[in-house]
Amino acid sequence: MLVDAGSFYETDAQQGYAHLIEHLTFRDSKYLKSGEAIPTWQRLGATFGSDTNAETSGTQTVYKLDLPGITPAKLDETFKLLSGMIAEPIFTPQG
């Protein structure tokens, strides 16, 4: 999934926000609550780290996901989860 935004769009006071948001989207969102991302992607067939990754450049943020043995039902769930991460992340403080 490609988001057409990256660090190039940050002001000097915002340096690092795009990369921070890249990480926070995996933490809590509309369909994945805190602590659920890793076990959910593993249940869908991904190995966290080798099958899931993200990177932020100056112009874009790219989320990469490889789900070996994906089924149509798992693909539907994956798109639902990704849509929640990108369209409706939840940024709350955690202690």
N, C-alpha and C positions, 0 to 999 in steps of 0.2 A: 504494500500500500504506500503510495507516494503522497506526501503533503507538500504542496508547493510553497513552503516557508522554511526559512533557515536563519542562521545567525546574521546574514547580510542585512536583514530587516530590523535588527536590534539597534537601539541607540547605545551610546557608550554606557549609560546607566543600566542598560538591560543586558549587557554582555553575559552570555551563558544561559539565558532564559530558554532559548529554543532547545538546547541540549537537556536542561532540567525538565522541561515539559515532556520531551521524548521519554525520559525515565518515569516520570509521574504517571503517564498514561497506562503503564503496566501495573500501577499500584492500586488504583481504585477507579471504577467507572460505573456507568449505568447498570451493566450486567455482570461485572466482576468486582466484588467487594475486596477490601484489603485482605491479602493473603490467599486469594483464590486463583490468581493468574497462573502461577506455576503448576499447581495440581490440575487445573482445568486444561491447560495446553498439553500436559503429560497424558491426561485421560484421552485427549483427542489424537494422541500419537506423536507429539513432539518431544524431543529431548531438550530441556531448557538450556540454552547457551549454544548448542550446536545446530539446532533446528529453528531457533528463534533469535533474532537480533534486530537491532535498529541502529541507524546512524544519522547524524545531523551534519549537513555541510552548510556552506554559505547560502545556498539557494533552495535547499529542500531537506526534508526529513523522510527517511525511508524505513518502513517497518517490514522485516523479512520473516516469513514463516514457512517452514517446510513440514508438511504433515504426511508422512509416509502412510500408505494404505487408507487414504481418505475415502469416505463414503459420501454419497449425496446428503445424507442427514447430518454428518459431521461437517460437511462443507457449509451447509445452511447455518449451523450453529456458529461456525467460525466467522462467517460474515456478520452475523448478529453481534458477536462479541467484539469484533474489530470496529464495527460501526459505533458501538457504545464507547470504546476507548477513544476514538478520534472525535466523534461528535459530542459526546457527553462525558468527558473525564470529570472526576471529582477530586478537587484539590483541598484536602483537609489536613490540618496538623496532626502528626502522630507523635506520641511520646515514647 
